[in-house]
Amino acid sequence: MEKASKVTVKGQVLIPGDIRKRHHIEPGSEVRFVEYGNVVCIVPIVADPVAAAWGMLPAEPSLADELLEERKRDKARE
C-alpha cells in the first residue's frame, strides 16, 4: 500500500487515518523514525515489543523442528 502526505512548514506530517487505525496510533502515541539508505520508515513504539511480535513468523515450517533435525544429523556424523 502506498499513501502520500505533505510536510508542513513546521516539519509535521499527517499519517492517514486507515494506517493509524490499523497500527493503533492514537494521539500521544510515540513513533520512531528509522532510515534505510534513502528510505525513511515510521515505526510505532509499543510498550511490549515481544508481545507485539508474537505470531509474526509462520507456524510452518517449524524452524525449531528443522534445527532439532539438523542437530540430530550433526550428532550422527560424530
C-alpha positions in Angstrom: 0.0 0.0 0.0 1.2 3.4 -0.8 -0.1 6.7 0.6 1.2 10.3 0.3 1.1 13.2 2.7 2.7 16.7 2.5 5.2 18.0 5.1 4.1 21.3 6.7 6.4 24.3 7.2 6.9 23.0 10.8 8.0 19.6 9.5 4.8 17.9 10.5 3.2 15.0 8.5 -0.3 13.7 8.6 -0.5 9.9 9.0 -3.5 8.7 7.0 -6.4 7.6 9.2 -6.6 4.0 8.0 -2.9 3.5 8.7 -3.3 5.0 12.2 -6.2 2.6 12.9 -4.5 -0.5 11.6 -1.4 0.2 13.7 -3.2 1.6 16.7 -1.5 5.0 16.5 -3.5 7.4 18.7 -3.0 10.9 19.9 0.0 10.8 22.2 1.4 7.6 20.7 5.2 7.7 20.1 6.8 6.7 16.8 10.4 6.1 15.8 11.9 7.2 12.5 14.2 4.6 11.0 16.4 5.3 8.0 17.4 2.6 5.4 19.5 4.5 2.9 17.1 6.8 1.1 14.0 5.3 2.8 12.5 6.7 6.0 10.2 4.4 7.9 7.8 5.5 10.7 7.6 2.7 13.3 5.1 2.8 16.2 6.8 2.3 19.6 4.9 -0.4 21.5 5.0 -1.0 25.3 5.8 -4.7 24.9 7.7 -5.4 21.7 7.9 -9.2 22.4 4.1 -9.4 22.7 3.7 -7.2 19.6 6.0 -9.5 17.6 4.2 -12.7 18.7 2.8 -14.6 15.7 4.8 -12.8 13.1 6.7 -15.9 12.0 4.8 -18.6 10.2 3.9 -21.7 12.1 5.0 -23.9 9.2 7.7 -24.9 8.5 8.7 -25.1 12.2 12.2 -23.6 12.4 12.7 -25.3 15.8 11.9 -28.7 14.3 14.3 -28.0 11.5 17.0 -27.0 14.0 16.4 -30.2 16.0 16.7 -32.4 12.9 19.9 -30.6 11.9 21.4 -31.2 15.4 20.4 -35.0 15.1 22.2 -35.2 11.8 25.3 -33.5 13.2 25.3 -35.9 16.2 25.0 -38.9 13.9 28.1 -37.8 11.9 30.2 -37.5 15.0 
